[in-house]
């Protein structure tokens, strides 16, 4: 699923990486525990989280995750947006709960990692 | 940076408690390994282990230094910190054991998964610690 489709589906707001709306993801992982994210072996994963801090962006960077959704109406700091932009990542804010965000994406065909 | 034809050496300082900067050194190391055309799978295992270790220094120590040594056969990264040390390393290696503060947990860490995950990602791992002085963790990634 393309980033542009994800944004529409979850009524999200793209904060950076607008030029990557054609980037496509097939699998997603939702977690507030970055240690869990760091155990993933898959590449090109969509990360959905209910947290908002710099370590979300760093964890995504180390895990080769190029698209991150901040659910639960969490707001990204300017520092996070700047770092995500520098890393070539798409950062999306979304008002829906993590559960609803995941449900919509799953229903539309985005697959779980396990 | 020190460099000769066969090996390279880099050092990075890590400030204990500075979560905003946690991961900066690992990010620099990732960029360096990419520039050197290291295999992407090895880069990922290296930087995941490196980042977990860097977060550990930020979370638990007062200050630390990361020493990176690269040659054609391996990447060795040593994390040397000044801090409280680890009283029982065997216990610290058990998945789920953690002494992290609530601040660390709010960042999405502190679930007792860091050291076990470093071990899973590294080809070799050595750890030693002196209570009241600090901890030294060394990971080696084999390139061939």
gemmi code that builds the backbone of each chain (N, CA, C; Angstrom):
import gemmi

chains = {
    "A": [
        ("UNK", (0.834, -1.197, 0.000), (0.000, 0.000, 0.000), (0.877, 1.258, 0.000)),
        ("UNK", (0.519, 2.183, -0.867), (1.316, 3.404, -0.978), (1.062, 4.336, 0.212)),
        ("UNK", (2.048, 5.161, 0.525), (1.928, 6.124, 1.616), (0.714, 7.030, 1.395)),
        ("UNK", (0.494, 7.427, 0.146), (-0.639, 8.315, -0.152), (-1.970, 7.638, 0.204)),
        ("UNK", (-2.065, 6.325, -0.038), (-3.289, 5.582, 0.295), (-3.438, 5.449, 1.811)),
        ("UNK", (-2.298, 5.218, 2.477), (-2.315, 5.103, 3.947), (-2.825, 6.407, 4.547)),
        ("UNK", (-2.297, 7.498, 4.063), (-2.681, 8.816, 4.593), (-4.187, 9.034, 4.455)),
        ("UNK", (-4.720, 8.697, 3.295), (-6.162, 8.882, 3.062), (-6.990, 7.983, 3.977)),
        ("UNK", (-6.551, 6.741, 4.071), (-7.297, 5.737, 4.835), (-7.422, 6.110, 6.318)),
        ("UNK", (-6.347, 6.649, 6.879), (-6.363, 6.939, 8.319), (-6.579, 8.429, 8.587)),
        ("UNK", (-6.892, 9.162, 7.520), (-7.107, 10.603, 7.627), (-5.917, 11.269, 8.333)),
        ("UNK", (-4.738, 10.884, 7.888), (-3.507, 11.340, 8.547), (-2.954, 12.624, 7.961)),
        ("UNK", (-1.999, 13.185, 8.683), (-1.325, 14.405, 8.227), (0.155, 14.089, 8.048)),
        ("UNK", (0.651, 14.227, 6.823), (2.069, 13.947, 6.555), (2.904, 15.145, 7.001)),
        ("UNK", (3.866, 14.874, 7.895), (4.688, 15.955, 8.450), (5.989, 16.138, 7.692)),
        ("UNK", (6.492, 15.054, 7.123), (7.688, 15.143, 6.274), (7.734, 13.910, 5.392)),
        ("UNK", (8.477, 14.015, 4.315), (8.559, 12.898, 3.377), (7.457, 12.947, 2.342)),
        ("UNK", (6.897, 14.144, 2.101), (5.798, 14.289, 1.124), (6.203, 13.751, -0.248)),
        ("UNK", (7.498, 13.824, -0.530), (7.981, 13.377, -1.838), (8.002, 11.846, -1.949)),
        ("UNK", (7.726, 11.161, -0.821), (7.786, 9.697, -0.832), (6.400, 9.055, -0.803)),
        ("UNK", (5.392, 9.780, -1.256), (4.021, 9.248, -1.157), (3.794, 8.028, -2.054)),
        ("UNK", (4.704, 7.782, -2.978), (4.607, 6.578, -3.805), (5.301, 5.381, -3.157)),
        ("UNK", (6.024, 5.647, -2.059), (6.712, 4.561, -1.350), (5.654, 3.572, -0.850)),
        ("UNK", (5.948, 2.290, -0.990), (4.935, 1.287, -0.686), (5.373, 0.349, 0.443)),
        ("UNK", (4.435, 0.025, 1.321), (4.721, -0.944, 2.381), (3.727, -2.101, 2.288)),
        ("UNK", (4.166, -3.272, 2.700), (3.283, -4.443, 2.677), (2.961, -4.928, 4.064)),
        ("UNK", (3.902, -4.703, 4.994), (3.709, -5.223, 6.353), (3.809, -4.099, 7.374)),
        ("UNK", (3.133, -4.303, 8.508), (3.143, -3.280, 9.555), (3.342, -3.910, 10.926)),
        ("UNK", (3.821, -3.080, 11.840), (4.028, -3.511, 13.224), (3.618, -2.352, 14.119)),
        ("UNK", (2.840, -2.663, 15.165), (2.406, -1.615, 16.086), (2.994, -1.876, 17.458)),
        ("UNK", (3.676, -0.890, 18.008), (4.251, -1.075, 19.341), (4.614, 0.268, 19.958)),
        ("UNK", (4.517, 0.306, 21.288), (5.057, 1.447, 22.027), (6.403, 1.069, 22.637)),
        ("UNK", (6.802, -0.164, 22.430), (8.066, -0.641, 22.988), (9.119, -0.696, 21.872)),
        ("UNK", (10.030, 0.246, 21.909), (11.014, 0.329, 20.834), (11.956, -0.873, 20.852)),
        ("UNK", (12.176, -1.454, 22.025), (12.999, -2.668, 22.112), (12.381, -3.792, 21.279)),
        ("UNK", (11.069, -3.859, 21.239), (10.385, -4.859, 20.417), (10.615, -4.571, 18.935)),
        ("UNK", (10.519, -3.311, 18.575), (10.721, -2.916, 17.176), (12.137, -3.305, 16.732)),
        ("UNK", (13.093, -3.153, 17.644), (14.493, -3.445, 17.308), (14.777, -4.944, 17.159)),
        ("UNK", (13.804, -5.789, 17.500), (14.012, -7.229, 17.304), (13.497, -7.701, 15.941)),
        ("UNK", (12.854, -6.813, 15.185), (12.264, -7.223, 13.900), (13.340, -7.476, 12.854)),
        ("UNK", (13.145, -8.532, 12.114), (14.108, -8.859, 11.050), (13.630, -8.332, 9.691)),
        ("UNK", (12.330, -8.061, 9.572), (11.777, -7.648, 8.278), (12.241, -6.250, 7.898)),
        ("UNK", (12.283, -6.006, 6.610), (12.610, -4.676, 6.095), (11.336, -4.010, 5.561)),
        ("UNK", (11.402, -2.720, 5.369), (10.302, -1.933, 4.794), (8.988, -2.136, 5.564)),
        ("UNK", (9.114, -2.029, 6.863), (7.958, -2.198, 7.741), (7.337, -0.820, 7.992)),
        ("UNK", (5.997, -0.796, 8.102), (5.295, 0.412, 8.536), (5.167, 0.328, 10.058)),
        ("UNK", (5.613, 1.359, 10.758), (5.526, 1.356, 12.222), (4.378, 2.248, 12.681)),
        ("UNK", (3.524, 1.676, 13.527), (2.437, 2.457, 14.136), (2.710, 2.493, 15.632)),
        ("UNK", (2.730, 3.684, 16.205), (3.021, 3.790, 17.632), (2.142, 4.852, 18.290)),
        ("UNK", (1.941, 4.683, 19.579), (1.181, 5.671, 20.342), (2.084, 6.587, 21.133)),
        ("UNK", (3.387, 6.505, 20.879), (4.356, 7.378, 21.552), (4.800, 8.480, 20.603)),
        ("UNK", (5.422, 9.497, 21.165), (6.032, 10.536, 20.326), (7.278, 11.055, 21.024)),
        ("UNK", (8.430, 10.579, 20.584), (9.702, 11.093, 21.090), (10.805, 10.811, 20.078)),
        ("UNK", (11.969, 11.357, 20.331), (13.077, 11.228, 19.380), (13.490, 9.779, 19.137)),
        ("UNK", (13.295, 8.933, 20.166), (13.764, 7.551, 20.017), (12.912, 6.751, 19.036)),
        ("UNK", (11.685, 7.221, 18.778), (10.856, 6.586, 17.740), (11.570, 6.735, 16.389)),
        ("UNK", (12.027, 7.936, 16.137), (12.669, 8.214, 14.842), (14.010, 7.481, 14.749)),
        ("UNK", (14.764, 7.490, 15.851), (16.060, 6.789, 15.862), (15.861, 5.282, 15.686)),
        ("UNK", (14.885, 4.735, 16.390), (14.623, 3.294, 16.279), (14.251, 2.937, 14.846)),
        ("UNK", (13.405, 3.758, 14.243), (13.013, 3.518, 12.847), (14.248, 3.579, 11.940)),
        ("UNK", (15.104, 4.532, 12.211), (16.328, 4.691, 11.398), (17.185, 3.416, 11.475)),
        ("UNK", (17.407, 2.925, 12.681), (18.266, 1.736, 12.858), (17.617, 0.487, 12.256)),
        ("UNK", (16.276, 0.462, 12.252), (15.552, -0.724, 11.785), (15.186, -0.636, 10.304)),
        ("UNK", (15.704, 0.358, 9.613), (15.376, 0.557, 8.187), (13.874, 0.681, 7.967)),
        ("UNK", (13.211, 1.392, 8.878), (11.777, 1.666, 8.735), (11.627, 3.066, 8.141)),
        ("UNK", (10.921, 3.148, 7.030), (10.858, 4.421, 6.310), (9.541, 5.170, 6.496)),
        ("UNK", (8.582, 4.538, 7.172), (7.303, 5.212, 7.368), (6.792, 4.949, 8.785)),
        ("UNK", (6.488, 6.030, 9.506), (6.047, 5.930, 10.901), (4.735, 6.690, 11.070)),
        ("UNK", (3.765, 6.039, 11.716), (2.499, 6.704, 12.044), (2.444, 6.947, 13.548)),
        ("UNK", (2.240, 8.205, 13.934), (2.022, 8.545, 15.335), (0.517, 8.588, 15.540)),
        ("UNK", (-0.013, 7.550, 16.172), (-1.459, 7.471, 16.375), (-1.847, 8.198, 17.666)),
        ("UNK", (-3.081, 8.053, 18.074), (-3.594, 8.616, 19.337), (-3.464, 10.142, 19.406)),
        ("UNK", (-3.429, 10.765, 18.237), (-3.315, 12.230, 18.181), (-2.035, 12.753, 18.818)),
        ("UNK", (-1.002, 11.922, 18.825), (0.296, 12.361, 19.366), (0.944, 13.322, 18.380)),
        ("UNK", (1.564, 14.362, 18.916), (2.170, 15.378, 18.063), (3.694, 15.219, 18.042)),
        ("UNK", (4.254, 15.325, 16.868), (5.714, 15.238, 16.724), (6.344, 16.589, 17.051)),
        ("UNK", (7.512, 16.570, 17.678), (8.251, 17.817, 17.908), (8.957, 18.215, 16.607)),
        ("UNK", (9.353, 19.467, 16.528), (10.081, 19.931, 15.341), (11.395, 19.161, 15.182)),
        ("UNK", (12.022, 18.843, 16.320), (13.275, 18.076, 16.314), (13.053, 16.696, 15.670)),
        ("UNK", (11.918, 16.077, 15.992), (11.602, 14.767, 15.395), (11.377, 14.896, 13.894)),
        ("UNK", (10.643, 15.922, 13.509), (10.345, 16.118, 12.081), (11.642, 16.371, 11.304)),
        ("UNK", (12.508, 17.191, 11.885), (13.781, 17.506, 11.215), (14.632, 16.251, 11.030)),
        ("UNK", (14.691, 15.439, 12.077), (15.508, 14.217, 11.999), (14.900, 13.231, 10.999)),
        ("UNK", (13.572, 13.083, 11.031), (12.908, 12.158, 10.096), (13.146, 12.614, 8.653)),
        ("UNK", (13.088, 13.922, 8.454), (13.321, 14.456, 7.099), (14.755, 14.156, 6.657)),
        ("UNK", (15.693, 14.385, 7.572), (17.118, 14.122, 7.274), (17.327, 12.637, 6.943)),
        ("UNK", (16.584, 11.764, 7.606), (16.723, 10.319, 7.394), (15.962, 9.829, 6.169)),
        ("UNK", (15.177, 10.703, 5.532), (14.373, 10.273, 4.388), (13.191, 9.415, 4.809)),
        ("UNK", (12.591, 9.745, 5.949), (11.454, 8.972, 6.444), (10.159, 9.766, 6.276)),
        ("UNK", (9.054, 9.019, 6.145), (7.730, 9.645, 6.124), (7.176, 9.581, 7.547)),
        ("UNK", (6.745, 10.733, 8.060), (6.181, 10.787, 9.405), (4.744, 11.278, 9.291)),
        ("UNK", (3.811, 10.500, 9.840), (2.388, 10.831, 9.716), (1.740, 10.923, 11.096)),
        ("UNK", (1.031, 11.993, 11.347), (0.220, 12.106, 12.564), (-1.190, 11.641, 12.244)),
        ("UNK", (-1.796, 10.974, 13.226), (-3.134, 10.428, 13.010), (-3.951, 10.562, 14.299)),
        ("UNK", (-5.202, 10.966, 14.168), (-6.037, 11.185, 15.348), (-6.612, 9.896, 15.926)),
        ("UNK", (-6.644, 8.838, 15.115), (-7.280, 7.594, 15.564), (-6.424, 6.869, 16.607)),
        ("UNK", (-7.090, 6.006, 17.367), (-6.368, 5.165, 18.324), (-5.463, 4.191, 17.562)),
        ("UNK", (-4.518, 3.602, 18.264), (-3.648, 2.606, 17.636), (-4.508, 1.455, 17.103)),
        ("UNK", (-5.502, 1.041, 17.897), (-6.370, -0.079, 17.506), (-7.104, 0.230, 16.202)),
        ("UNK", (-7.720, 1.413, 16.123), (-8.477, 1.768, 14.922), (-7.546, 1.916, 13.716)),
        ("UNK", (-6.410, 2.542, 13.942), (-5.442, 2.727, 12.847), (-5.039, 1.367, 12.279)),
        ("UNK", (-4.698, 0.444, 13.181), (-4.295, -0.899, 12.751), (-5.455, -1.607, 12.055)),
        ("UNK", (-6.644, -1.467, 12.617), (-7.815, -2.131, 12.038), (-8.074, -1.681, 10.614)),
        ("UNK", (-8.009, -0.394, 10.393), (-8.248, 0.143, 9.048), (-7.193, -0.366, 8.058)),
        ("UNK", (-5.943, -0.357, 8.500), (-4.860, -0.792, 7.610), (-4.961, -2.295, 7.325)),
        ("UNK", (-5.264, -3.059, 8.350), (-5.388, -4.516, 8.195), (-6.522, -4.859, 7.222)),
        ("UNK", (-7.641, -4.159, 7.429), (-8.816, -4.370, 6.575), (-8.511, -4.048, 5.109)),
        ("UNK", (-7.618, -3.091, 4.930), (-7.283, -2.670, 3.561), (-6.164, -3.510, 2.946)),
        ("UNK", (-5.673, -4.496, 3.709), (-4.718, -5.423, 3.107), (-3.284, -5.347, 3.590)),
        ("UNK", (-2.976, -4.419, 4.494), (-1.608, -4.381, 5.041), (-1.452, -5.581, 5.969)),
        ("UNK", (-0.358, -6.318, 5.803), (-0.197, -7.591, 6.519), (0.596, -7.410, 7.826)),
        ("UNK", (0.322, -8.256, 8.800), (1.157, -8.251, 10.012), (2.482, -8.963, 9.730)),
        ("UNK", (3.496, -8.700, 10.546), (4.777, -9.404, 10.369), (4.645, -10.838, 10.854)),
        ("UNK", (3.929, -11.006, 11.964), (3.666, -12.367, 12.463), (2.358, -12.373, 13.228)),
    ],
    "B": [
        ("UNK", (39.325, 10.526, 13.728), (39.475, 9.303, 12.943), (40.945, 9.018, 12.655)),
        ("UNK", (41.366, 7.777, 12.844), (42.680, 7.327, 12.431), (42.481, 6.292, 11.339)),
        ("UNK", (43.354, 6.322, 10.365), (43.134, 5.429, 9.231), (44.446, 5.008, 8.616)),
        ("UNK", (44.599, 3.725, 8.333), (45.673, 3.302, 7.444), (45.025, 2.426, 6.381)),
        ("UNK", (45.822, 1.798, 5.559), (45.229, 1.091, 4.434), (44.394, -0.117, 4.866)),
        ("UNK", (44.680, -0.648, 6.046), (44.005, -1.866, 6.473), (42.943, -1.649, 7.541)),
        ("UNK", (43.032, -0.533, 8.262), (42.089, -0.378, 9.375), (41.713, 1.081, 9.611)),
        ("UNK", (40.572, 1.265, 10.288), (40.092, 2.614, 10.606), (39.637, 2.619, 12.062)),
        ("UNK", (39.763, 3.781, 12.685), (39.362, 3.892, 14.090), (38.568, 5.178, 14.291)),
        ("UNK", (37.446, 5.075, 14.989), (36.607, 6.246, 15.277), (36.207, 6.220, 16.747)),
        ("UNK", (35.953, 7.414, 17.289), (35.487, 7.503, 18.676), (34.310, 8.474, 18.766)),
        ("UNK", (33.369, 8.140, 19.624), (32.202, 9.009, 19.838), (31.934, 9.113, 21.337)),
        ("UNK", (31.645, 10.316, 21.791), (31.286, 10.494, 23.202), (29.782, 10.328, 23.368)),
        ("UNK", (29.399, 9.761, 24.489), (27.981, 9.594, 24.809), (27.721, 10.234, 26.173)),
        ("UNK", (26.708, 11.090, 26.205), (26.386, 11.811, 27.433), (25.263, 11.087, 28.189)),
        ("UNK", (25.546, 10.662, 29.398), (24.531, 9.986, 30.205), (23.334, 10.905, 30.434)),
        ("UNK", (22.147, 10.363, 30.309), (20.923, 11.123, 30.593), (20.407, 11.978, 29.452)),
        ("UNK", (21.186, 12.133, 28.403), (20.752, 12.995, 27.293), (19.995, 12.164, 26.243)),
        ("UNK", (18.698, 11.988, 26.472), (17.908, 11.124, 25.593), (17.663, 11.736, 24.221)),
        ("UNK", (17.699, 13.039, 24.170), (17.478, 13.706, 22.893), (18.592, 13.346, 21.898)),
        ("UNK", (19.787, 13.108, 22.423), (20.932, 12.808, 21.570), (21.205, 11.297, 21.449)),
        ("UNK", (20.506, 10.509, 22.231), (20.737, 9.058, 22.199), (20.484, 8.517, 20.800)),
        ("UNK", (21.458, 7.858, 20.264), (21.324, 7.313, 18.914), (22.130, 8.078, 17.886)),
        ("UNK", (22.651, 9.226, 18.298), (23.433, 10.036, 17.349), (24.670, 9.265, 16.862)),
        ("UNK", (25.387, 8.657, 17.808), (26.616, 7.939, 17.432), (26.272, 6.742, 16.543)),
        ("UNK", (25.213, 6.022, 16.899), (24.818, 4.860, 16.089), (24.439, 5.282, 14.674)),
        ("UNK", (23.803, 6.444, 14.582), (23.431, 6.981, 13.275), (24.683, 7.301, 12.442)),
        ("UNK", (25.674, 7.888, 13.101), (26.933, 8.206, 12.406), (27.625, 6.917, 11.942)),
        ("UNK", (27.587, 5.905, 12.807), (28.226, 4.617, 12.464), (27.490, 3.970, 11.283)),
        ("UNK", (26.177, 4.091, 11.270), (25.407, 3.539, 10.147), (25.801, 4.218, 8.835)),
        ("UNK", (25.901, 5.549, 8.877), (26.290, 6.289, 7.657), (27.675, 5.856, 7.187)),
        ("UNK", (28.586, 5.688, 8.144), (29.955, 5.286, 7.821), (29.979, 3.905, 7.159)),
        ("UNK", (29.239, 2.947, 7.728), (29.235, 1.584, 7.186), (28.597, 1.544, 5.795)),
        ("UNK", (27.588, 2.401, 5.600), (26.972, 2.488, 4.266), (27.981, 3.007, 3.245)),
        ("UNK", (28.726, 4.045, 3.651), (29.738, 4.614, 2.753), (30.785, 3.577, 2.370)),
        ("UNK", (31.060, 2.676, 3.303), (32.085, 1.657, 3.063), (31.518, 0.420, 2.359)),
        ("UNK", (30.227, 0.519, 1.960), (29.571, -0.567, 1.223), (29.559, -1.893, 1.975)),
        ("UNK", (29.434, -1.812, 3.287), (29.287, -3.039, 4.082), (27.921, -3.645, 3.756)),
        ("UNK", (27.842, -4.956, 3.772), (26.601, -5.678, 3.490), (25.446, -5.120, 4.348)),
        ("UNK", (24.288, -4.897, 3.726), (23.158, -4.248, 4.416), (22.673, -5.053, 5.628)),
        ("UNK", (22.717, -6.374, 5.503), (22.300, -7.220, 6.629), (23.226, -7.048, 7.820)),
        ("UNK", (24.516, -6.962, 7.546), (25.502, -6.763, 8.627), (25.335, -5.367, 9.225)),
        ("UNK", (25.083, -4.376, 8.359), (24.875, -3.006, 8.866), (23.695, -3.002, 9.838)),
        ("UNK", (22.601, -3.643, 9.462), (21.421, -3.609, 10.322), (21.707, -4.269, 11.672)),
        ("UNK", (22.329, -5.437, 11.646), (22.642, -6.112, 12.914), (23.602, -5.267, 13.753)),
        ("UNK", (24.557, -4.634, 13.083), (25.547, -3.808, 13.799), (24.880, -2.615, 14.464)),
        ("UNK", (24.078, -1.881, 13.698), (23.534, -0.631, 14.247), (22.415, -0.881, 15.253)),
        ("UNK", (21.691, -1.989, 15.092), (20.670, -2.320, 16.108), (21.366, -2.608, 17.438)),
        ("UNK", (22.423, -3.424, 17.394), (23.178, -3.708, 18.619), (23.820, -2.462, 19.186)),
        ("UNK", (24.360, -1.662, 18.295), (25.044, -0.426, 18.676), (24.072, 0.555, 19.343)),
        ("UNK", (22.912, 0.687, 18.756), (21.906, 1.619, 19.278), (21.400, 1.162, 20.646)),
        ("UNK", (21.142, -0.131, 20.785), (20.716, -0.662, 22.088), (21.787, -0.341, 23.141)),
        ("UNK", (23.047, -0.548, 22.775), (24.144, -0.308, 23.728), (24.285, 1.180, 24.035)),
        ("UNK", (24.118, 2.016, 23.003), (24.210, 3.465, 23.217), (23.085, 3.935, 24.148)),
        ("UNK", (21.881, 3.422, 23.925), (20.756, 3.788, 24.807), (21.046, 3.330, 26.241)),
        ("UNK", (21.664, 2.155, 26.382), (22.027, 1.677, 27.723), (22.969, 2.647, 28.422)),
        ("UNK", (23.954, 3.160, 27.689), (24.906, 4.122, 28.287), (24.149, 5.384, 28.711)),
        ("UNK", (23.289, 5.887, 27.811), (22.513, 7.103, 28.129), (21.604, 6.851, 29.336)),
        ("UNK", (21.007, 5.652, 29.374), (20.023, 5.344, 30.424), (20.661, 5.093, 31.784)),
        ("UNK", (21.851, 4.508, 31.793), (22.395, 4.035, 33.074), (23.684, 4.718, 33.529)),
        ("UNK", (24.477, 5.244, 32.573), (25.816, 5.737, 32.954), (25.851, 7.265, 33.041)),
        ("UNK", (26.984, 7.777, 33.546), (27.166, 9.232, 33.634), (27.765, 9.759, 32.331)),
        ("UNK", (28.670, 8.985, 31.800), (29.302, 9.360, 30.530), (29.889, 8.086, 29.900)),
        ("UNK", (30.156, 8.152, 28.623), (30.730, 6.972, 27.975), (31.400, 7.321, 26.664)),
        ("UNK", (32.190, 6.375, 26.179), (32.852, 6.552, 24.887), (32.648, 5.288, 24.057)),
        ("UNK", (32.383, 5.507, 22.785), (32.239, 4.381, 21.854), (33.483, 4.363, 20.961)),
        ("UNK", (34.177, 3.245, 20.961), (35.374, 3.077, 20.131), (35.032, 2.109, 18.998)),
        ("UNK", (35.226, 2.555, 17.777), (34.916, 1.713, 16.616), (36.208, 1.378, 15.880)),
        ("UNK", (36.469, 0.098, 15.698), (37.630, -0.349, 14.929), (37.165, -1.208, 13.775)),
        ("UNK", (37.568, -0.810, 12.598), (37.162, -1.509, 11.376), (38.385, -2.012, 10.637)),
        ("UNK", (38.308, -3.231, 10.153), (39.315, -3.682, 9.201), (38.616, -4.562, 8.171)),
        ("UNK", (39.358, -5.179, 7.310), (38.715, -5.927, 6.219), (37.995, -7.174, 6.726)),
        ("UNK", (38.308, -7.602, 7.939), (37.710, -8.840, 8.449), (36.573, -8.631, 9.444)),
        ("UNK", (36.618, -7.509, 10.170), (35.610, -7.348, 11.220), (35.377, -5.887, 11.613)),
        ("UNK", (34.270, -5.690, 12.315), (33.962, -4.407, 12.943), (33.894, -4.687, 14.447)),
        ("UNK", (34.689, -3.965, 15.216), (34.622, -4.123, 16.672), (34.203, -2.787, 17.283)),
        ("UNK", (33.171, -2.838, 18.107), (32.678, -1.612, 18.749), (32.700, -1.828, 20.255)),
        ("UNK", (33.419, -0.928, 20.948), (33.537, -1.041, 22.410), (32.841, 0.141, 23.068)),
        ("UNK", (31.961, -0.156, 23.992), (31.224, 0.880, 24.744), (31.792, 0.884, 26.149)),
        ("UNK", (32.486, 1.942, 26.474), (33.113, 2.018, 27.791), (32.465, 3.161, 28.555)),
        ("UNK", (31.829, 2.846, 29.676), (31.159, 3.931, 30.397), (31.650, 4.076, 31.825)),
        ("UNK", (31.436, 5.273, 32.344), (31.640, 5.537, 33.771), (30.243, 5.613, 34.359)),
        ("UNK", (29.971, 4.705, 35.279), (28.625, 4.662, 35.826), (28.540, 3.716, 36.997)),
        ("UNK", (27.323, 3.334, 37.356), (27.146, 2.492, 38.546), (27.617, 1.053, 38.358)),
        ("UNK", (27.778, 0.630, 37.095), (28.172, -0.753, 36.841), (27.005, -1.715, 37.005)),
        ("UNK", (27.269, -2.979, 36.679), (26.227, -4.017, 36.754), (26.658, -5.041, 37.812)),
        ("UNK", (25.912, -5.157, 38.905), (26.315, -6.085, 39.973), (26.286, -7.554, 39.541)),
        ("UNK", (25.294, -7.929, 38.731), (25.147, -9.339, 38.347), (24.892, -9.412, 36.836)),
        ("UNK", (25.944, -9.677, 36.090), (25.820, -9.654, 34.621), (24.914, -10.782, 34.123)),
        ("UNK", (25.000, -11.947, 34.743), (24.130, -13.071, 34.324), (22.656, -12.679, 34.440)),
        ("UNK", (22.342, -11.992, 35.525), (20.954, -11.551, 35.729), (20.573, -10.489, 34.686)),
        ("UNK", (21.518, -9.591, 34.401), (21.255, -8.525, 33.417), (21.025, -9.088, 32.016)),
        ("UNK", (21.579, -10.265, 31.758), (21.423, -10.886, 30.440), (20.089, -11.617, 30.287)),
        ("UNK", (19.368, -11.774, 31.380), (18.081, -12.485, 31.312), (17.021, -11.555, 30.719)),
        ("UNK", (16.348, -12.046, 29.664), (15.331, -11.233, 29.010), (14.227, -10.869, 30.007)),
        ("UNK", (13.915, -9.613, 30.087), (12.855, -9.152, 30.991), (13.388, -8.521, 32.265)),
        ("UNK", (14.685, -8.763, 32.582), (15.241, -8.142, 33.785), (15.681, -6.715, 33.446)),
        ("UNK", (15.250, -5.757, 34.256), (15.600, -4.363, 33.971), (15.663, -3.549, 35.246)),
        ("UNK", (16.593, -2.594, 35.266), (16.665, -1.652, 36.390), (16.402, -0.230, 35.878)),
        ("UNK", (15.821, -0.140, 34.675), (15.638, 1.176, 34.032), (14.628, 2.044, 34.784)),
        ("UNK", (14.845, 3.340, 34.676), (13.954, 4.307, 35.327), (12.656, 4.456, 34.532)),
        ("UNK", (11.674, 5.111, 35.138), (10.410, 5.323, 34.427), (10.630, 6.209, 33.199)),
        ("UNK", (11.605, 7.121, 33.272), (11.894, 7.997, 32.126), (12.348, 7.168, 30.919)),
        ("UNK", (13.187, 6.170, 31.196), (13.675, 5.296, 30.125), (12.511, 4.495, 29.536)),
        ("UNK", (11.610, 4.050, 30.392), (10.459, 3.262, 29.933), (9.518, 4.116, 29.078)),
        ("UNK", (9.397, 5.388, 29.451), (8.542, 6.287, 28.654), (9.065, 6.460, 27.236)),
        ("UNK", (10.368, 6.246, 27.068), (10.986, 6.372, 25.738), (10.755, 5.115, 24.894)),
        ("UNK", (10.212, 4.066, 25.512), (9.990, 2.826, 24.780), (11.084, 1.804, 24.982)),
        ("UNK", (11.875, 2.003, 26.055), (12.946, 1.048, 26.376), (12.759, 0.566, 27.816)),
        ("UNK", (13.770, -0.148, 28.325), (13.727, -0.551, 29.727), (12.870, -1.766, 29.986)),
        ("UNK", (12.700, -2.608, 28.953), (11.905, -3.828, 29.143), (12.808, -5.039, 29.359)),
        ("UNK", (14.090, -4.776, 29.555), (15.013, -5.884, 29.789), (15.297, -6.688, 28.529)),
        ("UNK", (15.284, -6.003, 27.393), (15.508, -6.709, 26.131), (16.795, -6.283, 25.443)),
        ("UNK", (17.415, -5.216, 25.947), (18.573, -4.633, 25.269), (19.762, -5.566, 25.158)),
        ("UNK", (20.288, -6.016, 26.293), (21.479, -6.876, 26.250), (21.220, -8.192, 25.507)),
        ("UNK", (20.083, -8.872, 25.765), (19.821, -10.097, 24.982), (19.743, -9.815, 23.476)),
        ("UNK", (19.172, -8.668, 23.106), (19.066, -8.343, 21.675), (20.433, -8.021, 21.073)),
        ("UNK", (21.289, -7.380, 21.859), (22.656, -7.112, 21.385), (23.358, -8.443, 21.116)),
        ("UNK", (23.195, -9.370, 22.049), (23.846, -10.680, 21.912), (23.354, -11.408, 20.663)),
        ("UNK", (22.042, -11.307, 20.394), (21.463, -11.979, 19.220), (22.022, -11.395, 17.919)),
        ("UNK", (22.269, -10.099, 17.930), (22.696, -9.434, 16.688), (24.200, -9.499, 16.437)),
        ("UNK", (24.971, -9.596, 17.517), (26.428, -9.572, 17.358), (26.970, -10.972, 17.064)),
        ("UNK", (28.090, -11.022, 16.349), (28.756, -12.315, 16.150), (29.517, -12.707, 17.415)),
        ("UNK", (30.046, -11.710, 18.105), (30.713, -11.961, 19.397), (30.348, -10.821, 20.335)),
        ("UNK", (30.223, -11.141, 21.611), (29.920, -10.092, 22.601), (30.656, -10.388, 23.898)),
        ("UNK", (31.290, -9.345, 24.442), (31.971, -9.494, 25.734), (31.498, -8.362, 26.632)),
        ("UNK", (31.275, -8.660, 27.890), (30.852, -7.609, 28.810), (31.550, -7.801, 30.153)),
        ("UNK", (32.018, -6.692, 30.705), (32.611, -6.739, 32.041), (32.191, -5.473, 32.770)),
        ("UNK", (32.135, -5.554, 34.083), (31.648, -4.403, 34.829), (32.234, -4.376, 36.229)),
        ("UNK", (32.497, -3.171, 36.714), (32.942, -2.999, 38.095), (31.928, -2.082, 38.771)),
        ("UNK", (31.291, -2.593, 39.801), (30.271, -1.806, 40.498), (30.895, -0.522, 41.050)),
        ("UNK", (30.239, 0.575, 40.756), (30.718, 1.883, 41.217), (31.697, 2.539, 40.257)),
        ("UNK", (32.146, 1.817, 39.248), (33.100, 2.390, 38.274), (32.523, 2.462, 36.863)),
        ("UNK", (32.039, 1.339, 36.372), (31.459, 1.376, 35.033), (31.459, 0.034, 34.345)),
        ("UNK", (30.994, 0.075, 33.101), (30.791, -1.155, 32.319), (31.473, -1.026, 30.962)),
        ("UNK", (32.036, -2.130, 30.509), (32.596, -2.176, 29.157), (31.917, -3.308, 28.391)),
        ("UNK", (31.353, -2.951, 27.256), (30.689, -3.932, 26.387), (31.383, -3.874, 25.035)),
        ("UNK", (31.723, -5.040, 24.513), (32.379, -5.063, 23.203), (31.641, -6.024, 22.287)),
        ("UNK", (31.274, -5.523, 21.113), (30.645, -6.409, 20.128), (31.517, -6.465, 18.871)),
        ("UNK", (31.550, -7.637, 18.289), (32.324, -7.815, 17.059), (31.415, -8.389, 15.985)),
        ("UNK", (31.517, -7.806, 14.815), (30.771, -8.299, 13.659), (31.810, -8.796, 12.645)),
        ("UNK", (31.613, -10.017, 12.186), (32.548, -10.581, 11.212), (32.087, -10.221, 9.804)),
        ("UNK", (33.029, -9.772, 9.000), (32.660, -9.323, 7.653), (32.831, -10.433, 6.614)),
        ("UNK", (33.528, -11.484, 6.996), (33.743, -12.548, 5.996), (33.336, -13.904, 6.542)),
    ],
}
model = gemmi.Model(1)
for chain_id, residues in chains.items():
    chain = gemmi.Chain(chain_id)
    for i, (resn, *xyz) in enumerate(residues, 1):
        res = gemmi.Residue()
        res.name, res.seqid = resn, gemmi.SeqId(i, " ")
        for name, pos in zip(("N", "CA", "C"), xyz):
            atom = gemmi.Atom()
            atom.name, atom.element = name, gemmi.Element(name[0])
            atom.pos, atom.b_iso = gemmi.Position(*pos), 0.0
            res.add_atom(atom)
        chain.add_residue(res)
    model.add_chain(chain)
structure = gemmi.Structure()
structure.add_model(model)
structure.setup_entities()
